[in-house]
Each structure stands twice: as C-alpha cells, then as structure tokens.
Amino acid sequence: MVAPVAPVATTAPVFSAIGQPPTSVQAGNEADGTSRVRPVVAAPVRDAATRRSTDGGASREPPAVGENAVPVVLVTNTAKPGLGMAQAYAAYQAGQLDEASRLYREVLQADPTQRDAWLGLAVIAHSRNQRQPAMDAYRRVLRLEPQNATALAGLSSLASDAGDPRQESKLRDLLARSPQAADLNHAMGLVLSGEKRWSEAQPFFFKAHALAPQEPEFVYNLAVALDHLRKSALAIQYYEAALRLAQGKAPGFDESGARSRLAALKADLPEEADR
C-alpha cells in the first residue's frame, strides 16, 4: 500500500489574484517512515515534493510540506486600480518577483494608500524569507484595513515560531472573527498538519478551497491531507484538480512530485479494491 502524503504548507500569503504567493515543498523522513510535513513558502518557489523510486518511477511516498510555510494567498481585488496593479499581479503570477516588486512600488509612489500593492510586496518578501520587510509591509496593509485576513495570517505566521501553541490559539481567535477568510483557514490547516493532526487539518483545507476554488495550492494541500488520511480516491480527485488549476501559473507546489504521487495512488487503487 502506498504511504500517505503530508500536506504542503505556506509560509507567506498566497495571492489568488493580487495578494499571495504559493508555497514550496521539501521531502523528509520521519522515524515512522512517512514524509515530514513542513510549512511551505507561498511564493513561486519549487522544491522536490516527493521522493522517487530508485528506478525513476512513481513516488511511493507522499509529498512533504516545506519549512517556514505561510498561511496566506493573494486574491484579486475587484476594486484594484488600473494597469499598474494588473501588470504587477501578472508578473507575480508568472514568477517574475523582481518585476512584480518594482511595479508594486511604482503604484505606491503614485498612491501610498494602495492596500493591494503593500500586500503584494509583503507576500513577495515573505516568500523570500525576508522577515522584517514582510512584517513591515503587512503592517502597512493593516493600517489601511485592520481586518485584512491575508495580512493577519501572514503576520501571525511571521510573529510566531513554528510549532508555537500560541500560533494555533491566535489563528483560532482570528477565525472566530473572520470564519470566511480563505487564508486564515488555510493557515490553520498548515498549523495542524505540521503536528500531523490530519483529521483536524483536512476540514480547514477544504474550507479554504471552497472559499478560493481557483487556488492550486489550497487544492493541493487538501489532496495531501486526504492522502494522509488514506482517502485515496478523493486524494486522486484533488491532486488532478490542483494540477489542472496550476496550468499556466506559478502553482506553489512541485508539479512533477504531485504527478508522481498521483501515479502511485492510481497504481495502488486496484490493490485496495481487492481487499
């Protein structure tokens, strides 16, 4: 039977349209032989998400989550201004982070009150592990919009050490106030998956996906959680959905690793059906 997968977490906010970068995945072994879950950076960063068999075939182990992951996604703002923001977001989606940063700064030179430009700079800095610049930019967002879920989730992840119980408590408080915030739900899923609390993490990943259905990273992390819970048929469904959504954009997870894992699960289905 194929070993279950570990979800991919994000360390920096991910923009579904204007606000967050995707996360990366790193593989790791635990004493129990399963992959180690580590939060992933929510920017166009890609690491090997799964191990391959010695003959180069499909992975027999699930993908592992990257370290220092951030629980946020950049989402399009329907009120975003003009060409500058559109160009900046397009560059971000294409993984051209230097160009995206330059364009966001140009927007802010013309209008320092553009929340989404600050958010874009925050997410890019977060994805690059530039902690202080990311925190400064998130705080600028919160001055303009005190309840911005993306900034709150990103700032929470940067202000707390991974595994700090205070991070879970803080996120639960934020979710009580903003239960429909996709980034906060995803962030909570990452915290719980980091502790291998798969059955608790899965509903948060599912809700994040339901609230932001076009985010490849959210779908992928849901697939990983289902994989770890040995719900292979559902995991296959969401791995396939994540790969479809990732076409033509920086997905925030390792696509080749996801395909390898998908192939391994499909190969294992007849074996499970025979039981």
C-alpha positions in Angstrom: 0.0 0.0 0.0 1.2 3.5 -0.8 2.3 5.5 2.2 0.1 8.6 2.9 1.2 12.1 1.9 2.0 15.1 4.0 0.3 18.4 3.2 2.2 21.4 1.8 2.1 24.4 3.9 2.6 28.0 3.1 4.7 30.4 4.9 3.8 33.6 3.1 0.4 34.7 1.9 -0.6 33.4 -1.5 -2.3 35.7 -4.0 -5.3 34.2 -5.8 -5.2 37.3 -7.8 -3.4 40.2 -6.1 -2.3 39.1 -2.8 -0.3 36.0 -2.1 2.5 33.8 -3.5 2.5 30.0 -3.5 4.5 27.6 -1.3 7.2 25.1 -1.8 7.6 21.6 -0.6 10.5 19.7 0.9 10.7 16.0 1.4 11.7 14.5 4.8 11.8 11.2 6.6 10.4 10.5 10.0 11.1 7.6 12.3 7.8 6.1 11.2 8.8 6.2 7.5 6.3 8.8 6.4 7.1 12.1 4.9 7.7 15.0 7.3 5.2 17.9 7.0 6.8 21.3 6.8 5.2 24.7 6.1 5.9 25.9 2.6 6.6 29.4 1.2 3.7 30.9 -0.5 5.6 32.2 -3.5 6.7 30.8 -6.8 9.3 28.6 -5.1 9.6 24.9 -6.0 11.4 22.2 -4.1 11.2 18.4 -4.6 7.9 17.4 -3.0 8.2 13.7 -3.2 10.9 11.1 -3.3 11.2 8.9 -6.4 11.8 5.2 -6.5 15.3 4.1 -7.4 14.3 3.2 -10.9 12.9 6.8 -11.5 9.3 5.6 -11.4 6.3 7.0 -9.5 6.9 8.0 -5.9 5.8 5.5 -3.3 5.8 8.1 -0.6 3.6 11.2 -0.2 4.9 14.7 -0.7 6.3 16.6 2.3 5.4 20.1 3.3 8.1 22.8 3.1 9.6 24.6 6.1 8.5 28.1 7.3 5.3 27.9 5.4 3.0 30.8 5.3 -0.8 30.6 5.5 -1.8 33.2 3.0 -2.9 33.6 -0.6 -3.0 36.6 -2.8 -6.5 37.2 -4.1 -7.7 39.6 -6.8 -9.2 42.7 -5.6 -12.2 43.7 -7.6 -11.5 47.4 -6.8 -7.9 47.3 -7.9 -6.7 50.4 -9.8 -5.7 50.4 -13.4 -2.9 49.0 -15.4 -0.1 49.2 -12.9 -1.7 46.7 -10.5 -2.7 44.4 -13.3 0.8 44.3 -14.6 2.3 43.7 -11.2 0.0 40.9 -10.5 0.6 39.3 -13.9 4.4 39.5 -13.2 3.8 37.9 -9.8 1.7 35.1 -11.3 4.5 34.4 -13.8 7.0 34.1 -11.0 8.8 37.4 -12.0 9.1 38.6 -8.5 11.7 41.3 -9.0 9.5 42.9 -11.8 6.4 42.5 -9.7 8.0 44.3 -6.7 9.2 47.1 -9.0 5.7 47.6 -10.4 4.0 47.5 -7.0 6.5 50.1 -5.8 5.6 52.3 -8.8 2.0 52.1 -7.8 2.8 53.1 -4.2 4.9 56.1 -5.4 1.8 57.4 -7.1 -0.6 56.4 -4.3 0.8 55.2 -0.9 -2.7 54.1 0.2 -3.0 51.2 -2.3 -3.6 48.3 0.0 -3.0 45.6 -2.5 0.3 47.0 -3.6 1.5 46.8 0.0 0.1 43.3 0.2 1.9 42.2 -2.9 5.2 43.5 -1.5 4.5 41.7 1.8 3.8 38.4 0.2 6.8 38.6 -2.1 9.1 39.4 0.8 7.5 36.6 2.9 8.1 34.1 0.1 11.7 35.1 0.1 12.1 34.7 3.9 12.7 38.4 4.2 11.0 38.6 7.6 11.3 42.2 8.6 10.3 43.7 5.2 7.4 41.4 5.0 6.2 42.3 8.5 6.6 46.0 7.8 4.5 45.7 4.6 1.8 43.6 6.3 1.5 46.3 9.0 1.1 48.9 6.3 -1.8 46.8 5.0 -3.4 46.6 8.4 -3.2 50.4 8.9 -5.3 50.7 5.7 -7.6 47.7 6.5 -7.3 46.5 10.1 -9.1 43.2 9.5 -7.4 42.1 6.3 -7.2 38.3 6.6 -4.2 37.9 4.3 -2.1 40.3 6.3 -3.3 38.9 9.7 -2.5 35.4 8.6 0.9 36.3 7.2 1.9 38.5 10.2 0.8 35.7 12.6 3.0 33.2 10.9 6.0 35.5 11.0 5.5 36.6 14.6 5.4 33.1 15.9 7.8 30.2 15.8 6.7 27.1 14.0 5.1 24.7 16.5 4.4 27.5 19.0 1.0 26.7 20.6 0.3 30.4 20.7 0.1 30.5 16.9 -2.8 28.0 16.8 -4.6 30.0 19.6 -4.1 33.2 17.7 -5.4 31.8 14.5 -8.5 30.4 16.2 -9.2 33.8 17.6 -8.8 35.4 14.1 -11.1 32.7 12.6 -13.7 33.3 15.2 -13.9 36.9 13.9 -13.4 36.1 10.2 -14.6 32.5 9.6 -14.9 33.0 5.8 -11.3 34.1 5.3 -9.7 31.6 3.0 -6.1 32.5 4.1 -6.9 32.0 7.8 -8.5 28.6 7.2 -5.5 27.5 5.1 -3.1 28.8 7.7 -4.9 26.8 10.4 -4.7 23.7 8.2 -1.0 24.2 7.9 -0.5 24.5 11.7 -2.5 21.4 12.4 -0.9 19.4 9.6 2.5 20.4 10.9 1.6 18.4 14.1 0.2 15.5 12.0 -3.3 16.3 13.1 -4.6 15.3 9.7 -8.3 14.7 10.6 -8.4 18.2 12.1 -6.4 19.9 9.3 -8.5 18.5 6.5 -11.7 20.5 7.1 -9.7 23.7 7.2 -8.0 22.9 3.9 -11.4 22.0 2.4 -13.0 25.3 3.6 -10.0 27.3 2.2 -10.5 25.6 -1.1 -14.3 26.2 -1.1 -13.7 29.9 -0.4 -10.9 30.3 -3.0 -11.6 27.4 -5.5 -9.1 28.7 -8.1 -6.1 28.5 -5.7 -3.9 25.5 -6.8 -2.0 25.4 -3.5 -5.2 25.1 -1.4 -6.4 22.2 -3.6 -3.0 20.5 -3.4 -2.8 20.7 0.4 -6.3 19.3 0.6 -5.2 16.4 -1.5 -2.2 15.8 0.7 -4.4 15.8 3.8 -6.8 13.3 2.2 -3.8 11.2 1.1 -2.5 11.1 4.6 -5.9 10.0 5.9 -5.8 7.2 3.3 -8.8 8.5 1.4 -7.1 7.6 -1.9 -10.0 8.1 -4.3 -10.6 11.7 -3.0 -6.9 12.4 -2.9 -6.6 11.5 -6.6 -9.5 13.8 -7.4 -7.9 16.8 -5.7 -4.4 16.1 -7.0 -5.8 16.1 -10.5 -7.7 19.3 -9.8 -4.6 21.0 -8.4 -2.6 20.1 -11.5 -5.4 21.5 -13.8 -5.5 24.8 -11.8 -1.7 25.1 -11.9 -1.5 25.2 -15.7 -0.1 28.5 -16.9 0.8 29.9 -13.4 3.2 29.5 -10.6 1.3 26.9 -8.5 3.2 27.0 -5.2 3.9 23.2 -5.2 6.1 20.8 -7.1 4.0 19.7 -10.1 6.3 16.8 -11.1 6.1 15.5 -7.5 2.3 15.8 -7.5 2.1 13.8 -10.8 4.4 11.1 -9.4 2.3 10.8 -6.3 -0.9 10.7 -8.4 0.5 7.9 -10.5 1.4 5.9 -7.4 -2.1 6.3 -5.9 -3.7 5.3 -9.1 -1.5 2.2 -9.4 -2.4 1.3 -5.8 -6.2 1.6 -6.3 -6.8 -2.0 -7.7 -4.8 -3.4 -4.7 -7.1 -1.5 -2.3 -10.2 -2.6 -4.2 -9.2 -6.2 -3.8 -9.1 -6.0 0.0 
